Amino acid sequence: MKKTLSRKQFDILEALAVSGEALTQRRLGELTGHSLGTVNRIVKEFSDAGLVDGGRITNAGLSALEPYRARRAVFIAAGFGSRLVPITLNTPKPLVRVNGKRIIDSLIDACLAAGIEEIYVVRGYLAEQFDQLLYKYPMIKFLENPAYNESNNISSAMCARYLLGGAYVFEADLLLREPSLIKKYQFASNYLGIYKERSDDWCFTVRDGAITELKLGGLDCYQLVGVSFWDEDDGRRLAEHIEAAYELPGGKEQFWDQVPLRVFRGEYRVLVRECRDGDITEIDTFKELKALDRTYDT
């Protein structure tokens, strides 16, 4: 299906779809950040076209949003998690429990709440342990990564490269504290990022809302969070580009994010979607895990 909405049209229609009830134009302005004049004009256009009726989205309006719907989720979960030793000696990092709940559960639950039920987990290290997820999440399908121990996470992207169109891609070891970040509809391909005046981590340079550079450390940048969304067109290109990058000299040592944001940067326009410290946490070390869950301190 073809995308036909402008960004402002999408924002207003998506707000109505998420609400599921009638919203005043003033309330739509508050939710979307658009001026009341813009909202009035677009709502009239939608009413004339039958997409909105009495402040509610219609079935035709939902159909107009369909090309923007997130259709699946891919979890990159094959790695060892060496910085979380000793707990990862016997448990893959995404399955480590924090205050009684597995790390990956926070992400999967958010996907299901957004209506995303086509879920793939790329596994490698202690792969059979991920079978326990099926008791709670029987819809999960597993993809096996036999190269996880001899390459970076680009090998996991290789396993899932034909599934990335209309998909969220998650690093599976992120503790999600703000489930509303996982939305049913996305306007364009994007990465979550946390604004930093200074970062020593992987970060983005951004211009006009779009990522222009991926680098390690920077000023006035957005720190990379391992959650991205790829629309159908970009997903199709990624399938080809991931394979091409993987076959390059040294390609197996790359992080998969480097494919669209560095190796083939000119082929993509990827937006940054801002979130805040505390919305989502990567637990890098056993010390950080103990700070979050005191049961590991015994």
Salt bridges, closest charged atoms under 4 A:
ASP11 OD1 - ARG7 NE 3.02
ASP11 OD2 - HIS34 NE2 2.86
GLU30 OE1 - ARG27 NH1 3.10
GLU45 OE2 - ARG41 NH1 3.28
ASP48 OD2 - LYS44 NZ 3.01
GLU66 OE2 - ARG69 NH2 2.65
GLU66 OE2 - ARG71 NH1 3.45
ASP105 OD1 - ARG102 NE 2.93
ASP105 OD2 - LYS136 NZ 3.27
ASP109 OD2 - LYS101 NZ 3.06
ASP109 OD2 - LYS136 NZ 3.60
GLU118 OE2 - ARG72 NE 2.97
ASP131 OD1 - ARG123 NH1 2.77
GLU144 OE2 - ARG123 NH2 2.86
ASP173 OD2 - LYS93 NZ 3.15
ASP231 OD2 - LYS3 NZ 3.23
GLU232 OE2 - ARG71 NE 3.36
ASP233 OD1 - ARG236 NH2 2.35
ASP234 OD1 - ARG237 NH2 2.26
GLU243 OE1 - ARG161 NE 3.74
ASP277 OD2 - LYS196 NZ 2.79
ASP279 OD1 - ARG276 NH2 3.59
ASP284 OD1 - ARG83 NH2 3.31
ASP297 OD1 - LYS290 NZ 3.97
ASP297 OD2 - ARG294 NH2 2.59
